[in-house]
Amino acid sequence: MSRTLGLIAIGGFLLSIAFFVLAFLIAGDQLFTSSRPLAAIAPLVDGVDRKEWRWNGGDSLHVEAPMKLRYSQQGTPNVTVTGPADLLKRVKVGGGQIVAEGPRERDGRRLEAEVSGVPIRKFTVSGRQDLDLGHIDQDSLEVRIAGKGSVTGEGKGFEIEVTAVEPTGSETRVFANLGGEEVVAVFRERHQFKPGEKIRLRPDPQYVHLFDATTGKRLNA
């Protein structure tokens, strides 16, 4: 009896693995993508190669569409998408999401989108997007990437409060508090920072490393 139950259990386990492999072959990476329900809204402008929606997504943006996306804090709170008609008709927008299925480009052209006029604090991109943040003038920003793409942008930096200064000869290590977390900044120039002082920093892009939020693997620049 126990041997029969054991064989049944093993058979069920192998069957579950087979179904998982089949699901992965069908869905690919989307099997691991957590998607929120999309409450799509009708576009304000519904052209053949240009559509425009009124923004209704708060301070977060989730993009799951193969496109080049530009973000601007200035202008009217809108989402504008342009591109080939057969790709554009697949685009859905609503609730802080831009979603589309289909190929990355058509006849050498691809979808391009612009989100403007809203202070977005969190960007989540899943798939093949090129995200251009432009100039960010805000104190907090979170960017999550799952898939292939690139992120560019610049900003005013962030403010930290110095807690300790440690000269080590050729460089100076500055320990500071950033949003309740301890960070360490390394300077090769001479600065007279003091504990309790607030300073503003901006990361050097050549030393910034990005990691895939799903796999934990480092993304190539």
C-alpha positions as CSV (number, residue, x, y, z in Angstrom):
1,M,0.0,0.0,0.0
2,S,2.7,2.5,1.0
3,R,4.7,1.6,-2.1
4,T,1.6,2.3,-4.3
5,L,1.1,5.7,-2.5
6,G,4.8,6.5,-3.1
7,L,4.5,5.8,-6.8
8,I,1.4,7.9,-7.0
9,A,3.2,10.8,-5.3
10,I,6.2,10.5,-7.5
11,G,4.0,10.4,-10.6
12,G,2.1,13.5,-9.5
13,F,5.4,15.3,-8.8
14,L,6.8,14.5,-12.3
15,L,3.4,15.5,-13.8
16,S,3.5,18.8,-12.1
17,I,7.1,19.5,-13.4
18,A,5.9,18.6,-16.9
19,F,3.0,21.1,-16.7
20,F,5.4,23.7,-15.3
21,V,7.8,23.2,-18.2
22,L,4.9,23.4,-20.7
23,A,3.7,26.6,-19.1
24,F,7.1,28.2,-19.3
25,L,7.5,27.2,-23.0
26,I,4.2,28.9,-23.7
27,A,4.5,32.0,-21.5
28,G,8.3,32.4,-21.3
29,D,9.4,35.1,-19.0
30,Q,5.9,36.3,-18.6
31,L,5.2,33.4,-16.3
32,F,7.2,35.2,-13.6
33,T,5.7,38.7,-14.2
34,S,3.1,39.8,-11.7
35,S,0.5,41.8,-13.6
36,R,-2.0,44.0,-12.0
37,P,-5.6,44.3,-13.5
38,L,-5.6,47.0,-16.1
39,A,-8.5,49.4,-16.0
40,A,-8.0,50.8,-19.5
41,I,-9.4,54.2,-20.3
42,A,-10.4,55.7,-23.6
43,P,-7.9,58.0,-25.3
44,L,-8.6,61.7,-25.6
45,V,-6.9,61.7,-29.0
46,D,-7.4,58.6,-31.1
47,G,-5.5,58.9,-34.3
48,V,-4.1,56.4,-36.7
49,D,-0.5,56.9,-35.6
50,R,-0.9,59.0,-32.4
51,K,-3.0,58.4,-29.3
52,E,-3.2,60.5,-26.2
53,W,-4.7,59.7,-22.7
54,R,-5.3,61.8,-19.6
55,W,-3.0,60.6,-16.8
56,N,-4.9,58.9,-13.9
57,G,-2.1,56.8,-12.3
58,G,-1.0,58.7,-9.2
59,D,2.8,58.8,-8.6
60,S,3.7,55.3,-10.0
61,L,4.1,54.0,-13.6
62,H,4.3,50.4,-14.7
63,V,5.3,49.8,-18.3
64,E,5.0,46.5,-20.1
65,A,5.3,47.4,-23.7
66,P,8.2,47.3,-26.2
67,M,8.7,51.0,-26.7
68,K,10.9,54.0,-26.1
69,L,9.5,56.1,-23.2
70,R,10.4,59.7,-22.3
71,Y,9.3,61.2,-19.0
72,S,9.0,64.9,-18.3
73,Q,7.8,66.6,-15.1
74,Q,6.6,69.6,-17.1
75,G,3.6,70.0,-19.2
76,T,0.0,68.6,-19.2
77,P,-0.6,65.4,-17.2
78,N,-0.9,63.2,-20.3
79,V,0.3,59.9,-21.9
80,T,1.1,60.3,-25.6
81,V,2.1,57.3,-27.7
82,T,3.0,57.4,-31.4
83,G,4.1,54.8,-33.9
84,P,2.9,52.4,-36.6
85,A,-0.9,51.9,-36.6
86,D,-0.8,48.1,-36.2
87,L,1.4,48.4,-33.1
88,L,-0.4,51.4,-31.7
89,K,-3.8,49.7,-31.7
90,R,-2.4,47.2,-29.2
91,V,-1.6,49.8,-26.6
92,K,-3.7,50.1,-23.5
93,V,-3.3,52.8,-20.8
94,G,-5.0,53.3,-17.4
95,G,-4.3,53.4,-13.7
96,G,-0.6,54.2,-14.1
97,Q,0.0,51.4,-16.6
98,I,1.1,51.2,-20.2
99,V,0.6,47.8,-21.7
100,A,1.0,46.4,-25.2
101,E,1.7,43.1,-26.9
102,G,3.3,42.5,-30.2
103,P,6.6,43.0,-32.0
104,R,9.2,45.6,-31.0
105,E,9.1,47.4,-34.3
106,R,7.4,47.4,-37.7
107,D,9.3,48.4,-40.9
108,G,12.1,49.9,-38.8
109,R,9.7,52.0,-36.8
110,R,8.8,51.4,-33.1
111,L,6.4,52.8,-30.5
112,E,7.4,56.0,-28.7
113,A,5.7,57.3,-25.6
114,E,5.9,60.4,-23.5
115,V,4.5,60.7,-20.0
116,S,4.4,64.4,-18.8
117,G,3.2,66.7,-16.1
118,V,3.1,64.2,-13.2
119,P,5.6,63.7,-10.3
120,I,6.3,60.0,-10.7
121,R,8.2,58.4,-7.7
122,K,8.2,54.8,-8.9
123,F,9.0,53.4,-12.3
124,T,8.5,49.7,-13.1
125,V,9.5,48.5,-16.5
126,S,9.1,44.9,-17.7
127,G,10.2,43.8,-21.1
128,R,12.1,45.8,-23.7
129,Q,11.8,49.4,-22.9
130,D,14.3,52.3,-23.3
131,L,13.4,54.7,-20.5
132,D,14.6,58.3,-20.7
133,L,13.9,60.1,-17.4
134,G,15.3,63.4,-18.6
135,H,16.1,65.8,-15.7
136,I,14.6,64.6,-12.4
137,D,14.0,67.4,-9.8
138,Q,12.7,65.4,-6.8
139,D,14.1,63.9,-3.6
140,S,13.0,60.3,-4.1
141,L,12.9,58.0,-7.1
142,E,12.6,54.2,-7.4
143,V,13.2,52.4,-10.7
144,R,12.6,48.6,-11.1
145,I,13.7,46.8,-14.2
146,A,12.7,43.2,-15.2
147,G,13.9,42.3,-18.7
148,K,16.0,44.0,-21.4
149,G,16.2,47.7,-21.7
150,S,18.0,50.9,-20.7
151,V,17.5,53.8,-18.4
152,T,19.0,57.2,-18.8
153,G,18.5,60.5,-16.8
154,E,20.0,63.0,-14.5
155,G,18.9,65.0,-11.5
156,K,19.8,67.3,-8.6
157,G,21.0,64.4,-6.4
158,F,19.9,63.6,-2.9
159,E,20.5,65.0,0.5
160,I,22.2,63.0,3.3
161,E,23.1,63.8,6.9
162,V,26.7,63.2,7.9
163,T,27.1,61.0,10.9
164,A,30.9,60.3,10.9
165,V,34.0,61.3,8.8
166,E,37.0,58.9,8.4
167,P,40.1,60.1,6.6
168,T,42.2,57.2,5.3
169,G,45.1,58.9,3.6
170,S,44.3,59.0,-0.1
171,E,40.6,59.2,0.4
172,T,37.9,60.2,2.9
173,R,35.0,58.0,3.9
174,V,31.8,59.8,4.9
175,F,29.2,57.9,6.8
176,A,25.7,59.3,6.5
177,N,22.0,58.7,7.0
178,L,19.8,58.5,3.9
179,G,16.1,57.9,4.7
180,G,16.9,55.9,7.8
181,E,19.6,53.8,6.1
182,E,23.4,54.1,6.6
183,V,25.3,54.9,3.4
184,V,29.0,55.5,2.8
185,A,30.4,58.0,0.4
186,V,34.0,58.0,-0.7
187,F,35.8,61.2,-1.7
188,R,39.3,61.5,-3.2
189,E,39.1,65.3,-2.9
190,R,39.6,67.0,0.5
191,H,36.4,68.2,2.2
192,Q,35.8,69.5,5.7
193,F,32.6,67.7,6.4
194,K,31.3,67.5,10.0
195,P,28.9,65.2,11.8
196,G,25.4,66.6,11.7
197,E,26.1,68.5,8.4
198,K,23.7,68.0,5.5
199,I,25.2,67.6,2.1
200,R,23.8,66.8,-1.4
201,L,25.3,64.1,-3.6
202,R,24.7,62.8,-7.1
203,P,25.8,59.3,-8.1
204,D,28.5,59.0,-10.8
205,P,26.8,57.0,-13.7
206,Q,30.0,55.0,-14.5
207,Y,29.9,53.5,-11.0
208,V,26.2,52.8,-10.9
209,H,25.2,49.1,-11.2
210,L,21.6,48.0,-12.0
211,F,20.1,44.6,-11.2
212,D,17.1,42.8,-12.5
213,A,14.4,42.9,-9.9
214,T,13.3,39.3,-10.8
215,T,16.5,37.4,-11.2
216,G,18.9,39.5,-9.2
217,K,21.4,39.5,-12.1
218,R,23.3,42.6,-13.1
219,L,22.1,44.4,-16.1
220,N,24.6,45.5,-18.7
221,A,24.9,49.2,-19.3
